[in-house]
């Protein structure tokens, strides 16, 4: 192989490795979203159902403000064992490719670059430590809408986007436009 092909392969592998590092870093990014939801029930029964739902999901009430109709729940998010393993596997493949590219570029030390694979468990450890953090869910009763079909409650929820999706399906809440 000529030197130009080796250098270009190394540069592409280096760019892929940088992308992998940012992918691993993004796995622990905070993905909090604010969403207005509407329910087909009265505010009191909705708030009681929300309290039961979040206590079932291992959240506890840390703040309740009756004047503003606001509740704040807090819980610890468990890291995903599958995602930790997957990120470790991706890091192992990335380190192996980077080591192979380095060993082709500098062949006299080629056998030592393959030891970079031993650094791959650091990706899983990084994810496991950073993703286990307390998360907050903020609920605020925005208002009550009365229509011909009955009473509807409008709430504003600030939470992780996966938690919002689970909440919408569990309690049958619809997004408010």
OpenMM code with the backbone's topology and positions (N, CA, C; nanometers):
from openmm import Vec3, app, unit

residues = "UNK UNK UNK UNK UNK UNK UNK UNK UNK UNK UNK UNK UNK UNK UNK UNK UNK UNK UNK UNK UNK UNK UNK UNK UNK UNK UNK UNK UNK UNK UNK UNK UNK UNK UNK UNK UNK UNK UNK UNK UNK UNK UNK UNK UNK UNK UNK UNK UNK UNK UNK UNK UNK UNK UNK UNK UNK UNK UNK UNK UNK UNK UNK UNK UNK UNK UNK UNK UNK UNK UNK UNK UNK UNK UNK UNK UNK UNK UNK UNK UNK UNK UNK UNK UNK UNK UNK UNK UNK UNK UNK UNK UNK UNK UNK UNK UNK UNK UNK UNK UNK UNK UNK UNK UNK UNK UNK UNK UNK UNK UNK UNK UNK UNK UNK UNK UNK UNK UNK UNK UNK UNK UNK UNK UNK UNK UNK UNK UNK UNK UNK UNK UNK UNK UNK UNK UNK UNK UNK UNK UNK UNK UNK UNK UNK UNK UNK UNK UNK UNK UNK UNK UNK UNK UNK UNK UNK UNK UNK UNK UNK UNK UNK UNK UNK UNK UNK UNK UNK UNK UNK UNK UNK UNK UNK UNK UNK".split()
positions = [
    Vec3(0.0838, -0.1180, 0.0000),
    Vec3(0.0000, 0.0000, 0.0000),
    Vec3(0.0881, 0.1240, 0.0000),
    Vec3(0.0437, 0.2237, -0.0729),
    Vec3(0.1257, 0.3453, -0.0743),
    Vec3(0.0939, 0.4332, 0.0463),
    Vec3(0.1767, 0.5313, 0.0689),
    Vec3(0.1679, 0.6162, 0.1876),
    Vec3(0.0409, 0.7013, 0.1876),
    Vec3(-0.0053, 0.7455, 0.0715),
    Vec3(-0.1261, 0.8294, 0.0640),
    Vec3(-0.2489, 0.7524, 0.1116),
    Vec3(-0.2606, 0.6270, 0.0704),
    Vec3(-0.3746, 0.5442, 0.1130),
    Vec3(-0.3703, 0.5194, 0.2635),
    Vec3(-0.2519, 0.4970, 0.3174),
    Vec3(-0.2393, 0.4750, 0.4617),
    Vec3(-0.2785, 0.5986, 0.5410),
    Vec3(-0.2298, 0.7133, 0.4977),
    Vec3(-0.2605, 0.8372, 0.5692),
    Vec3(-0.4085, 0.8692, 0.5591),
    Vec3(-0.4683, 0.8526, 0.4418),
    Vec3(-0.6121, 0.8835, 0.4288),
    Vec3(-0.6964, 0.7855, 0.5100),
    Vec3(-0.6565, 0.6567, 0.5134),
    Vec3(-0.7283, 0.5599, 0.5980),
    Vec3(-0.7167, 0.5959, 0.7452),
    Vec3(-0.5994, 0.6410, 0.7854),
    Vec3(-0.5798, 0.6807, 0.9248),
    Vec3(-0.6641, 0.8037, 0.9592),
    Vec3(-0.6686, 0.9015, 0.8690),
    Vec3(-0.7478, 1.0231, 0.8947),
    Vec3(-0.8955, 0.9888, 0.9065),
    Vec3(-0.9465, 0.9018, 0.8193),
    Vec3(-1.0876, 0.8612, 0.8277),
    Vec3(-1.1157, 0.7838, 0.9569),
    Vec3(-1.0228, 0.6985, 0.9962),
    Vec3(-1.0393, 0.6249, 1.1217),
    Vec3(-1.0349, 0.7198, 1.2406),
    Vec3(-0.9470, 0.8184, 1.2348),
    Vec3(-0.9388, 0.9174, 1.3421),
    Vec3(-1.0693, 0.9964, 1.3530),
    Vec3(-1.1254, 1.0369, 1.2399),
    Vec3(-1.2523, 1.1100, 1.2417),
    Vec3(-1.3663, 1.0231, 1.2952),
    Vec3(-1.3668, 0.8959, 1.2589),
    Vec3(-1.4680, 0.8040, 1.3123),
    Vec3(-1.4524, 0.7863, 1.4632),
    Vec3(-1.3287, 0.7826, 1.5095),
    Vec3(-1.3033, 0.7696, 1.6538),
    Vec3(-1.3512, 0.8924, 1.7296),
    Vec3(-1.3314, 1.0093, 1.6711),
    Vec3(-1.3803, 1.1326, 1.7343),
    Vec3(-1.5331, 1.1301, 1.7414),
    Vec3(-1.5967, 1.0838, 1.6347),
    Vec3(-1.7418, 1.0699, 1.6359),
    Vec3(-1.7892, 0.9721, 1.7408),
    Vec3(-1.7149, 0.8641, 1.7593),
    Vec3(-1.7500, 0.7652, 1.8613),
    Vec3(-1.7410, 0.8249, 2.0012),
    Vec3(-1.6385, 0.9049, 2.0256),
    Vec3(-1.6238, 0.9701, 2.1564),
    Vec3(-1.7437, 1.0625, 2.1829),
    Vec3(-1.7854, 1.1393, 2.0836),
    Vec3(-1.9008, 1.2273, 2.1020),
    Vec3(-2.0301, 1.1480, 2.1176),
    Vec3(-2.0408, 1.0335, 2.0519),
    Vec3(-2.1581, 0.9477, 2.0672),
    Vec3(-2.1669, 0.8945, 2.2094),
    Vec3(-2.0545, 0.8504, 2.2640),
    Vec3(-2.0516, 0.7997, 2.4015),
    Vec3(-2.0833, 0.9119, 2.4995),
    Vec3(-2.0300, 1.0296, 2.4730),
    Vec3(-2.0572, 1.1442, 2.5598),
    Vec3(-2.2057, 1.1833, 2.5544),
    Vec3(-2.2672, 1.1740, 2.4375),
    Vec3(-2.4088, 1.2103, 2.4224),
    Vec3(-2.5026, 1.1096, 2.4884),
    Vec3(-2.4532, 0.9908, 2.5199),
    Vec3(-2.5392, 0.8906, 2.5822),
    Vec3(-2.5838, 0.9310, 2.7222),
    Vec3(-2.5147, 1.0250, 2.7844),
    Vec3(-2.5510, 1.0687, 2.9192),
    Vec3(-2.6068, 1.2114, 2.9207),
    Vec3(-2.6351, 1.2647, 2.8031),
    Vec3(-2.6851, 1.4020, 2.7931),
    Vec3(-2.8250, 1.4139, 2.8537),
    Vec3(-2.8503, 1.5270, 2.9164),
    Vec3(-2.9806, 1.5554, 2.9741),
    Vec3(-3.0792, 1.5866, 2.8625),
    Vec3(-3.1894, 1.5144, 2.8590),
    Vec3(-3.2887, 1.5325, 2.7533),
    Vec3(-3.4232, 1.5721, 2.8135),
    Vec3(-3.4223, 1.6808, 2.8880),
    Vec3(-3.5426, 1.7296, 2.9522),
    Vec3(-3.6258, 1.8112, 2.8535),
    Vec3(-3.7555, 1.7914, 2.8597),
    Vec3(-3.8480, 1.8570, 2.7687),
    Vec3(-3.9673, 1.9099, 2.8462),
    Vec3(-4.0266, 2.0176, 2.7980),
    Vec3(-4.1481, 2.0721, 2.8568),
    Vec3(-4.2620, 2.0469, 2.7591),
    Vec3(-4.3738, 1.9959, 2.8124),
    Vec3(-4.4857, 1.9595, 2.7270),
    Vec3(-4.6161, 1.9919, 2.7978),
    Vec3(-4.7106, 2.0455, 2.7228),
    Vec3(-4.8450, 2.0698, 2.7768),
    Vec3(-4.9338, 1.9545, 2.7339),
    Vec3(-5.0005, 1.8959, 2.8331),
    Vec3(-5.0853, 1.7801, 2.8086),
    Vec3(-5.2269, 1.8080, 2.8555),
    Vec3(-5.3219, 1.7421, 2.7911),
    Vec3(-5.4620, 1.7603, 2.8279),
    Vec3(-5.5204, 1.6236, 2.8631),
    Vec3(-5.6035, 1.6229, 2.9679),
    Vec3(-5.6659, 1.4990, 3.0152),
    Vec3(-5.8166, 1.5173, 3.0187),
    Vec3(-5.8884, 1.4081, 3.0009),
    Vec3(-6.0353, 1.4114, 2.9994),
    Vec3(-6.0947, 1.3881, 3.1383),
    Vec3(-6.0330, 1.4404, 3.2404),
    Vec3(-6.0862, 1.4266, 3.3767),
    Vec3(-6.0596, 1.5528, 3.4568),
    Vec3(-6.1219, 1.5578, 3.5721),
    Vec3(-6.1064, 1.6755, 3.6572),
    Vec3(-5.9670, 1.6791, 3.7185),
    Vec3(-5.9285, 1.7982, 3.7620),
    Vec3(-5.7927, 1.8211, 3.8114),
    Vec3(-5.7605, 1.7372, 3.9350),
    Vec3(-5.8545, 1.7276, 4.0291),
    Vec3(-5.8272, 1.6529, 4.1525),
    Vec3(-5.7983, 1.5054, 4.1251),
    Vec3(-5.8817, 1.4419, 4.0434),
    Vec3(-5.8599, 1.2998, 4.0141),
    Vec3(-5.7341, 1.2804, 3.9292),
    Vec3(-5.7052, 1.3763, 3.8409),
    Vec3(-5.5839, 1.3675, 3.7596),
    Vec3(-5.4589, 1.3790, 3.8463),
    Vec3(-5.4576, 1.4747, 3.9378),
    Vec3(-5.3413, 1.4906, 4.0258),
    Vec3(-5.3206, 1.3680, 4.1139),
    Vec3(-5.4296, 1.3093, 4.1614),
    Vec3(-5.4183, 1.1883, 4.2428),
    Vec3(-5.3622, 1.0732, 4.1597),
    Vec3(-5.4088, 1.0613, 4.0356),
    Vec3(-5.3583, 0.9557, 3.9481),
    Vec3(-5.2108, 0.9779, 3.9149),
    Vec3(-5.1711, 1.1037, 3.8955),
    Vec3(-5.0305, 1.1344, 3.8679),
    Vec3(-4.9422, 1.1029, 3.9883),
    Vec3(-4.9904, 1.1329, 4.1086),
    Vec3(-4.9149, 1.0996, 4.2293),
    Vec3(-4.8942, 0.9487, 4.2412),
    Vec3(-4.9983, 0.8726, 4.2161),
    Vec3(-4.9879, 0.7272, 4.2226),
    Vec3(-4.8927, 0.6738, 4.1157),
    Vec3(-4.9030, 0.7300, 3.9958),
    Vec3(-4.8174, 0.6858, 3.8856),
    Vec3(-4.6696, 0.7092, 3.9179),
    Vec3(-4.6376, 0.8292, 3.9646),
    Vec3(-4.4969, 0.8595, 3.9915),
    Vec3(-4.4451, 0.7882, 4.1158),
    Vec3(-4.5296, 0.7627, 4.2133),
    Vec3(-4.4829, 0.6844, 4.3283),
    Vec3(-4.4576, 0.5399, 4.2860),
    Vec3(-4.5373, 0.4890, 4.1933),
    Vec3(-4.5135, 0.3551, 4.1388),
    Vec3(-4.3815, 0.3500, 4.0620),
    Vec3(-4.3450, 0.4585, 3.9970),
    Vec3(-4.2208, 0.4662, 3.9194),
    Vec3(-4.1015, 0.5058, 4.0071),
    Vec3(-4.1158, 0.5006, 4.1385),
    Vec3(-4.0097, 0.5262, 4.2369),
    Vec3(-3.9689, 0.6734, 4.2433),
    Vec3(-4.0620, 0.7627, 4.2152),
    Vec3(-4.0402, 0.9057, 4.2355),
    Vec3(-4.1062, 0.9445, 4.3676),
    Vec3(-4.0534, 1.0466, 4.4296),
    Vec3(-4.1141, 1.0967, 4.5538),
    Vec3(-4.1352, 1.2469, 4.5392),
    Vec3(-4.2318, 1.2985, 4.6107),
    Vec3(-4.2615, 1.4417, 4.6048),
    Vec3(-4.1568, 1.5159, 4.6863),
    Vec3(-4.0908, 1.6130, 4.6239),
    Vec3(-3.9923, 1.6940, 4.6949),
    Vec3(-4.0432, 1.8355, 4.7182),
    Vec3(-4.1434, 1.8759, 4.6415),
    Vec3(-4.1980, 2.0096, 4.6587),
    Vec3(-4.3427, 2.0114, 4.6115),
    Vec3(-4.4267, 2.0755, 4.6912),
    Vec3(-4.5674, 2.0917, 4.6544),
    Vec3(-4.6067, 2.2356, 4.6838),
    Vec3(-4.6538, 2.3040, 4.5824),
    Vec3(-4.6954, 2.4420, 4.5964),
    Vec3(-4.8427, 2.4510, 4.5579),
    Vec3(-4.9295, 2.4549, 4.6591),
    Vec3(-5.0738, 2.4563, 4.6340),
    Vec3(-5.1195, 2.5871, 4.5704),
    Vec3(-5.0516, 2.6970, 4.6019),
    Vec3(-5.0919, 2.8263, 4.5460),
    Vec3(-5.0739, 2.8299, 4.3940),
    Vec3(-4.9690, 2.7658, 4.3462),
    Vec3(-4.9432, 2.7645, 4.2019),
    Vec3(-4.9845, 2.6330, 4.1365),
    Vec3(-5.0460, 2.5419, 4.2126),
    Vec3(-5.0862, 2.4100, 4.1630),
    Vec3(-4.9687, 2.3370, 4.0986),
    Vec3(-4.8581, 2.3293, 4.1721),
    Vec3(-4.7363, 2.2707, 4.1170),
    Vec3(-4.6833, 2.1613, 4.2096),
    Vec3(-4.6405, 2.0515, 4.1482),
    Vec3(-4.5767, 1.9405, 4.2187),
    Vec3(-4.4433, 1.9118, 4.1531),
    Vec3(-4.3427, 1.8816, 4.2343),
    Vec3(-4.2119, 1.8432, 4.1809),
    Vec3(-4.1753, 1.7084, 4.2422),
    Vec3(-4.1521, 1.6116, 4.1538),
    Vec3(-4.1124, 1.4778, 4.1938),
    Vec3(-3.9649, 1.4600, 4.1642),
    Vec3(-3.9009, 1.3711, 4.2415),
    Vec3(-3.7602, 1.3408, 4.2161),
    Vec3(-3.7393, 1.1908, 4.2303),
    Vec3(-3.6579, 1.1374, 4.1415),
    Vec3(-3.6242, 0.9955, 4.1444),
    Vec3(-3.4885, 0.9748, 4.0812),
    Vec3(-3.4288, 0.8610, 4.1083),
    Vec3(-3.2980, 0.8292, 4.0526),
    Vec3(-3.3186, 0.7396, 3.9308),
    Vec3(-3.2595, 0.7799, 3.8199),
    Vec3(-3.2700, 0.7035, 3.6969),
    Vec3(-3.1644, 0.5940, 3.6979),
    Vec3(-3.2081, 0.4730, 3.6729),
    Vec3(-3.1147, 0.3610, 3.6682),
    Vec3(-3.0489, 0.3540, 3.5316),
    Vec3(-2.9196, 0.3276, 3.5281),
    Vec3(-2.8534, 0.3100, 3.3990),
    Vec3(-2.8957, 0.1780, 3.3338),
    Vec3(-2.8875, 0.1734, 3.2048),
    Vec3(-2.9251, 0.0546, 3.1289),
    Vec3(-2.8038, -0.0364, 3.1123),
    Vec3(-2.8166, -0.1597, 3.1558),
    Vec3(-2.7086, -0.2570, 3.1414),
    Vec3(-2.6813, -0.2849, 2.9938),
    Vec3(-2.7872, -0.2923, 2.9134),
    Vec3(-2.7699, -0.3146, 2.7702),
    Vec3(-2.6907, -0.2017, 2.7057),
    Vec3(-2.7247, -0.0769, 2.7397),
    Vec3(-2.6555, 0.0367, 2.6791),
    Vec3(-2.5091, 0.0425, 2.7230),
    Vec3(-2.4823, 0.0097, 2.8490),
    Vec3(-2.3425, 0.0058, 2.8955),
    Vec3(-2.2631, -0.0984, 2.8174),
    Vec3(-2.3222, -0.2158, 2.7980),
    Vec3(-2.2552, -0.3208, 2.7207),
    Vec3(-2.2383, -0.2785, 2.5746),
    Vec3(-2.3423, -0.2196, 2.5172),
    Vec3(-2.3378, -0.1762, 2.3773),
    Vec3(-2.2302, -0.0701, 2.3551),
    Vec3(-2.2215, 0.0269, 2.4457),
    Vec3(-2.1190, 0.1308, 2.4325),
    Vec3(-1.9783, 0.0727, 2.4493),
    Vec3(-1.9635, -0.0248, 2.5374),
    Vec3(-1.8337, -0.0912, 2.5537),
    Vec3(-1.7962, -0.1667, 2.4270),
    Vec3(-1.8935, -0.2344, 2.3666),
    Vec3(-1.8685, -0.3058, 2.2415),
    Vec3(-1.8305, -0.2096, 2.1291),
    Vec3(-1.9040, -0.0992, 2.1170),
    Vec3(-1.8704, 0.0010, 2.0153),
    Vec3(-1.7303, 0.0584, 2.0374),
    Vec3(-1.6981, 0.0866, 2.1632),
    Vec3(-1.5651, 0.1393, 2.1939),
    Vec3(-1.4569, 0.0364, 2.1620),
    Vec3(-1.4830, -0.0912, 2.1860),
    Vec3(-1.3850, -0.1956, 2.1550),
    Vec3(-1.3605, -0.2030, 2.0042),
    Vec3(-1.4670, -0.1972, 1.9279),
    Vec3(-1.4524, -0.1999, 1.7820),
    Vec3(-1.3788, -0.0754, 1.7335),
    Vec3(-1.4135, 0.0410, 1.7890),
    Vec3(-1.3462, 0.1650, 1.7505),
    Vec3(-1.1992, 0.1648, 1.7876),
    Vec3(-1.1674, 0.1162, 1.9067),
    Vec3(-1.0258, 0.1095, 1.9488),
    Vec3(-0.9482, 0.0100, 1.8645),
    Vec3(-1.0111, -0.1011, 1.8290),
    Vec3(-0.9457, -0.1992, 1.7436),
    Vec3(-0.9152, -0.1400, 1.6049),
    Vec3(-1.0131, -0.0699, 1.5480),
    Vec3(-0.9910, -0.0072, 1.4167),
    Vec3(-0.8823, 0.0997, 1.4247),
    Vec3(-0.8846, 0.1787, 1.5298),
    Vec3(-0.7826, 0.2823, 1.5466),
    Vec3(-0.6445, 0.2193, 1.5646),
    Vec3(-0.6370, 0.1113, 1.6419),
    Vec3(-0.5105, 0.0409, 1.6616),
    Vec3(-0.4588, -0.0207, 1.5329),
    Vec3(-0.5497, -0.0779, 1.4525),
    Vec3(-0.5081, -0.1350, 1.3245),
    Vec3(-0.4575, -0.0275, 1.2294),
    Vec3(-0.5243, 0.0875, 1.2257),
    Vec3(-0.4798, 0.1969, 1.1395),
    Vec3(-0.3431, 0.2478, 1.1844),
    Vec3(-0.3224, 0.2605, 1.3144),
    Vec3(-0.1921, 0.3038, 1.3650),
    Vec3(-0.0829, 0.2007, 1.3351),
    Vec3(-0.1177, 0.0715, 1.3482),
    Vec3(-0.0168, -0.0323, 1.3232),
    Vec3(0.0218, -0.0386, 1.1755),
    Vec3(-0.0686, -0.0019, 1.0857),
    Vec3(-0.0330, 0.0035, 0.9441),
    Vec3(0.0495, 0.1279, 0.9119),
    Vec3(0.0229, 0.2359, 0.9839),
    Vec3(0.0955, 0.3603, 0.9595),
    Vec3(0.2363, 0.3552, 1.0184),
    Vec3(0.2511, 0.2977, 1.1374),
    Vec3(0.3807, 0.2856, 1.2046),
    Vec3(0.4003, 0.1372, 1.2380),
    Vec3(0.4464, 0.0554, 1.1415),
    Vec3(0.4505, -0.0899, 1.1623),
    Vec3(0.5510, -0.1385, 1.2659),
    Vec3(0.6532, -0.0602, 1.2976),
    Vec3(0.7520, -0.1099, 1.3945),
    Vec3(0.6950, -0.1236, 1.5363),
    Vec3(0.5863, -0.0532, 1.5683),
    Vec3(0.5217, -0.0661, 1.6997),
    Vec3(0.3806, -0.1242, 1.6852),
    Vec3(0.3536, -0.1897, 1.5755),
    Vec3(0.2189, -0.2359, 1.5416),
    Vec3(0.1532, -0.3249, 1.6443),
    Vec3(0.2277, -0.4157, 1.7053),
    Vec3(0.1659, -0.5083, 1.8001),
    Vec3(0.1201, -0.4386, 1.9286),
    Vec3(0.1760, -0.3233, 1.9599),
    Vec3(0.1385, -0.2524, 2.0831),
    Vec3(0.0098, -0.1720, 2.0685),
    Vec3(-0.0221, -0.1307, 1.9487),
    Vec3(-0.1415, -0.0485, 1.9280),
    Vec3(-0.2708, -0.1270, 1.9466),
    Vec3(-0.2646, -0.2575, 1.9286),
    Vec3(-0.3851, -0.3380, 1.9463),
    Vec3(-0.4278, -0.3458, 2.0929),
    Vec3(-0.3381, -0.3100, 2.1826),
    Vec3(-0.3717, -0.3075, 2.3256),
    Vec3(-0.4667, -0.1929, 2.3592),
    Vec3(-0.4923, -0.1050, 2.2639),
    Vec3(-0.5902, 0.0028, 2.2865),
    Vec3(-0.7293, -0.0518, 2.3163),
    Vec3(-0.7569, -0.1744, 2.2743),
    Vec3(-0.8874, -0.2371, 2.2993),
    Vec3(-0.9151, -0.2479, 2.4489),
    Vec3(-0.8106, -0.2561, 2.5288),
    Vec3(-0.8293, -0.2671, 2.6738),
    Vec3(-0.8875, -0.1393, 2.7343),
    Vec3(-0.8870, -0.0299, 2.6594),
    Vec3(-0.9456, 0.0952, 2.7080),
    Vec3(-1.0969, 0.0994, 2.6868),
    Vec3(-1.1526, 0.0043, 2.6124),
    Vec3(-1.2951, 0.0084, 2.5792),
    Vec3(-1.3899, -0.0018, 2.6993),
    Vec3(-1.3588, -0.0742, 2.8059),
    Vec3(-1.4507, -0.0747, 2.9202),
    Vec3(-1.4693, 0.0630, 2.9849),
    Vec3(-1.3795, 0.1560, 2.9575),
    Vec3(-1.3959, 0.2909, 3.0110),
    Vec3(-1.5238, 0.3565, 2.9600),
    Vec3(-1.5676, 0.3220, 2.8394),
    Vec3(-1.6915, 0.3779, 2.7846),
    Vec3(-1.8123, 0.3319, 2.8663),
    Vec3(-1.8172, 0.2030, 2.8994),
    Vec3(-1.9275, 0.1517, 2.9809),
    Vec3(-1.9252, 0.2078, 3.1221),
    Vec3(-1.8054, 0.2213, 3.1782),
    Vec3(-1.7922, 0.2777, 3.3135),
    Vec3(-1.8353, 0.4242, 3.3133),
    Vec3(-1.7939, 0.4988, 3.2109),
    Vec3(-1.8339, 0.6391, 3.1986),
    Vec3(-1.9851, 0.6514, 3.1924),
    Vec3(-2.0486, 0.5701, 3.1080),
    Vec3(-2.1949, 0.5747, 3.0972),
    Vec3(-2.2601, 0.5372, 3.2294),
    Vec3(-2.2122, 0.4320, 3.2938),
    Vec3(-2.2750, 0.3818, 3.4164),
    Vec3(-2.2688, 0.4865, 3.5282),
    Vec3(-2.1557, 0.5558, 3.5397),
    Vec3(-2.1410, 0.6541, 3.6471),
    Vec3(-2.2195, 0.7816, 3.6191),
    Vec3(-2.2198, 0.8283, 3.4957),
    Vec3(-2.2833, 0.9565, 3.4631),
    Vec3(-2.4339, 0.9470, 3.4456),
    Vec3(-2.4844, 0.8299, 3.4071),
    Vec3(-2.6283, 0.8212, 3.3814),
    Vec3(-2.7094, 0.7958, 3.5080),
    Vec3(-2.6464, 0.7517, 3.6128),
    Vec3(-2.7181, 0.7314, 3.7389),
    Vec3(-2.7195, 0.8635, 3.8149),
    Vec3(-2.8274, 0.9375, 3.7922),
    Vec3(-2.8386, 1.0703, 3.8511),
    Vec3(-2.9846, 1.0964, 3.8890),
    Vec3(-3.0056, 1.1903, 3.9798),
    Vec3(-3.1442, 1.2229, 4.0144),
    Vec3(-3.2113, 1.3017, 3.9019),
    Vec3(-3.3352, 1.2660, 3.8738),
    Vec3(-3.4145, 1.3353, 3.7723),
    Vec3(-3.5350, 1.3963, 3.8404),
    Vec3(-3.5758, 1.5115, 3.7902),
    Vec3(-3.6937, 1.5778, 3.8449),
    Vec3(-3.8035, 1.5834, 3.7400),
    Vec3(-3.9261, 1.5705, 3.7894),
    Vec3(-4.0453, 1.5861, 3.7072),
    Vec3(-4.1278, 1.6962, 3.7711),
    Vec3(-4.1554, 1.7997, 3.6933),
    Vec3(-4.2329, 1.9128, 3.7436),
    Vec3(-4.3704, 1.9126, 3.6759),
    Vec3(-4.4743, 1.9124, 3.7578),
    Vec3(-4.6122, 1.9163, 3.7087),
    Vec3(-4.6781, 2.0454, 3.7534),
    Vec3(-4.7464, 2.1102, 3.6625),
    Vec3(-4.8179, 2.2321, 3.6986),
    Vec3(-4.9540, 2.2300, 3.6307),
    Vec3(-5.0577, 2.2449, 3.7120),
    Vec3(-5.1933, 2.2515, 3.6582),
    Vec3(-5.2129, 2.3896, 3.5968),
    Vec3(-5.2250, 2.3923, 3.4653),
    Vec3(-5.2365, 2.5196, 3.3926),
    Vec3(-5.3787, 2.5734, 3.3944),
    Vec3(-5.4751, 2.4869, 3.3897),
    Vec3(-5.6127, 2.5343, 3.3881),
    Vec3(-5.7097, 2.4206, 3.3651),
    Vec3(-5.8358, 2.4574, 3.3696),
    Vec3(-5.9431, 2.3615, 3.3480),
    Vec3(-6.0257, 2.4123, 3.2310),
    Vec3(-6.0454, 2.3274, 3.1349),
    Vec3(-6.1229, 2.3622, 3.0163),
    Vec3(-6.2575, 2.2918, 3.0239),
    Vec3(-6.3629, 2.3650, 3.0007),
    Vec3(-6.4954, 2.3039, 2.9975),
    Vec3(-6.5470, 2.3097, 2.8548),
    Vec3(-6.5890, 2.1953, 2.8086),
    Vec3(-6.6437, 2.1837, 2.6739),
    Vec3(-6.7748, 2.1083, 2.6826),
    Vec3(-6.8391, 2.0927, 2.5698),
    Vec3(-6.9639, 2.0169, 2.5662),
    Vec3(-6.9423, 1.8714, 2.6047),
    Vec3(-6.8238, 1.8200, 2.5742),
    Vec3(-6.7945, 1.6796, 2.6040),
    Vec3(-6.7544, 1.6563, 2.7495),
    Vec3(-6.7375, 1.7625, 2.8276),
    Vec3(-6.7027, 1.7458, 2.9683),
    Vec3(-6.5877, 1.8357, 3.0104),
    Vec3(-6.5349, 1.8048, 3.1297),
    Vec3(-6.4270, 1.8838, 3.1869),
    Vec3(-6.2930, 1.8247, 3.1434),
    Vec3(-6.2009, 1.9135, 3.1057),
    Vec3(-6.0671, 1.8704, 3.0679),
    Vec3(-5.9662, 1.9505, 3.1481),
    Vec3(-5.8594, 1.8842, 3.1908),
    Vec3(-5.7546, 1.9499, 3.2681),
    Vec3(-5.6315, 1.9658, 3.1809),
    Vec3(-5.5698, 2.0828, 3.1918),
    Vec3(-5.4486, 2.1126, 3.1160),
    Vec3(-5.3321, 2.1200, 3.2143),
    Vec3(-5.2298, 2.0373, 3.1917),
    Vec3(-5.1131, 2.0382, 3.2796),
    Vec3(-4.9874, 2.0599, 3.1966),
    Vec3(-4.8907, 2.1217, 3.2597),
    Vec3(-4.7596, 2.1411, 3.1991),
    Vec3(-4.6623, 2.0497, 3.2723),
    Vec3(-4.5903, 1.9670, 3.1959),
    Vec3(-4.4993, 1.8696, 3.2545),
    Vec3(-4.3590, 1.8947, 3.1999),
    Vec3(-4.2620, 1.9044, 3.2895),
    Vec3(-4.1218, 1.9141, 3.2519),
    Vec3(-4.0523, 1.7894, 3.3039),
    Vec3(-4.0019, 1.7077, 3.2100),
    Vec3(-3.9392, 1.5809, 3.2482),
    Vec3(-3.8520, 1.5311, 3.1337),
    Vec3(-3.7856, 1.4193, 3.1573),
    Vec3(-3.7077, 1.3533, 3.0533),
    Vec3(-3.8039, 1.3070, 2.9443),
    Vec3(-3.7614, 1.3131, 2.8199),
    Vec3(-3.8521, 1.2841, 2.7091),
    Vec3(-3.9035, 1.1409, 2.7111),
    Vec3(-3.8253, 1.0461, 2.7596),
    Vec3(-3.8736, 0.9083, 2.7702),
    Vec3(-3.9805, 0.8964, 2.8781),
    Vec3(-3.9626, 0.9715, 2.9862),
    Vec3(-4.0621, 0.9716, 3.0939),
    Vec3(-4.1930, 1.0331, 3.0459),
    Vec3(-4.1843, 1.1371, 2.9635),
    Vec3(-4.3048, 1.1995, 2.9077),
    Vec3(-4.3811, 1.1018, 2.8184),
    Vec3(-4.3100, 1.0257, 2.7392),
    Vec3(-4.3742, 0.9277, 2.6518),
    Vec3(-4.4430, 0.8198, 2.7334),
    Vec3(-4.3756, 0.7715, 2.8367),
    Vec3(-4.4344, 0.6684, 2.9233),
    Vec3(-4.5567, 0.7229, 2.9968),
    Vec3(-4.5499, 0.8469, 3.0412),
    Vec3(-4.6620, 0.9100, 3.1111),
    Vec3(-4.7831, 0.9232, 3.0200),
    Vec3(-4.7612, 0.9669, 2.8975),
    Vec3(-4.8720, 0.9853, 2.8039),
    Vec3(-4.9443, 0.8540, 2.7755),
    Vec3(-4.8715, 0.7463, 2.7595),
    Vec3(-4.9361, 0.6190, 2.7303),
    Vec3(-5.0013, 0.5576, 2.8543),
    Vec3(-4.9406, 0.5759, 2.9714),
    Vec3(-4.9941, 0.5137, 3.0929),
    Vec3(-5.1231, 0.5803, 3.1400),
    Vec3(-5.1308, 0.7115, 3.1295),
    Vec3(-5.2466, 0.7836, 3.1834),
    Vec3(-5.3386, 0.8353, 3.0729),
    Vec3(-5.3071, 0.8077, 2.9485),
    Vec3(-5.3874, 0.8496, 2.8352),
    Vec3(-5.4022, 1.0010, 2.8279),
    Vec3(-5.2886, 1.0678, 2.8208),
    Vec3(-5.2845, 1.2122, 2.8071),
    Vec3(-5.2521, 1.2475, 2.6621),
    Vec3(-5.3098, 1.3550, 2.6175),
    Vec3(-5.2885, 1.3985, 2.4790),
    Vec3(-5.2146, 1.5318, 2.4780),
    Vec3(-5.1258, 1.5535, 2.3805),
    Vec3(-5.0578, 1.6833, 2.3702),
    Vec3(-5.1569, 1.7958, 2.3398),
    Vec3(-5.1331, 1.9102, 2.3989),
    Vec3(-5.2194, 2.0271, 2.3785),
    Vec3(-5.1557, 2.1178, 2.2762),
    Vec3(-5.2325, 2.1559, 2.1738),
    Vec3(-5.1794, 2.2434, 2.0694),
    Vec3(-5.2102, 2.3874, 2.0995),
] * unit.nanometer
topology = app.Topology()
chain = topology.addChain("A")
for resn in residues:
    res = topology.addResidue(resn, chain)
    for name in ("N", "CA", "C"):
        topology.addAtom(name, app.Element.getBySymbol(name[0]), res)
